[in-house]
Amino acid sequence: MLSEPRSGRLAAWGNALLAGFVSPDDAVHEIVGEDVVHRVEGLPGESAPVGLTLALGRLRTLGVSGLRVALPAPGHPLGLSGPPEFNARAMDAEEAVICHGAAFGLVPEVYEAGPDGDVHAEVVWQVLPVREAPPADVPSLGEAERELAEGLREATEVLSRLDVAGSGPVAEAAIDAYRARAERGREVLAPGYPPRAVRVLEMARRVGLLVSLARENGHGGAVSSAEMGARAEALRPVERVARRAQVAAYNSVVEDRERGVR
């Protein structure tokens, strides 16, 4: 949740490219990020993996007009629409990109090499057929924003009551540092996204940061099994809310286009 999912980068900058807001070179540069290279395998008419520039151009000619994100987790097929074979691959990867306008989906396979501290990642996106149906459990931006505010408040209250590490000054300092890095770094979303989507995605990342801090800092004051169980119950729904909000933000330009907003 802390790091931007590769599917998010591909969808956001792919949408900006499809809408004419950025050049192919700029889009590919942002999608690859800190990885070594991205390739796409399984494109119709291609017998071997191809580069992102060619792949995005080919998807456009195949009728793709937008890209959606799926961030599924066990028991929560968020953003998926089937078939089962694609859903299983996406669930294993914990992310996928669903094409709008043509029945294709892309699932990343990540290959890492190198010593600790100097790991290099290569990504191969597998193109697979998908079912053309509404994605599962994706809220509107307005719904996501309301859910985030409520979920963050409830989780913070429970974690504070249990004296869990990550719910007090340490968490606030980490969140402030994260915000400062984000303001100095890359855009939260690609050009063409509405301001509300940027706001929702940033809030979702902050909620994800709180969840990660609470998990990474041991059991805090939750010394009994009942208290530890209560903490797990507090974190599970708020993490789900944050993932739903992430997907809503990344998918907002496609949803707006379907409703005729843009």
Secondary structure, 3 states (H helix, E strand, C coil): CCCCCHHHHHHHHHHHHHCCCCCHHHHHHHHHCCCCEEEEECCCCCCCCEEHHHHHHHHHHCCCCEEEEECCECCECCCCCCCHHHHHHHHHHCCEEEEECCCEEEEEEEEEECCCCCCEEEEEEEEEECCCCCCCCCCCHHHHHHHHHHHHHHHHHHHHHCCCCCCCHHHHHHHHHHHHHHHHCCCCCCCCCCHHHHHHHHHHHHHHHHHHHHHHCCCCCCCCHHHHHHHHHHHHHHHHHHHHHHHHHHHHHHHHHHHCCC
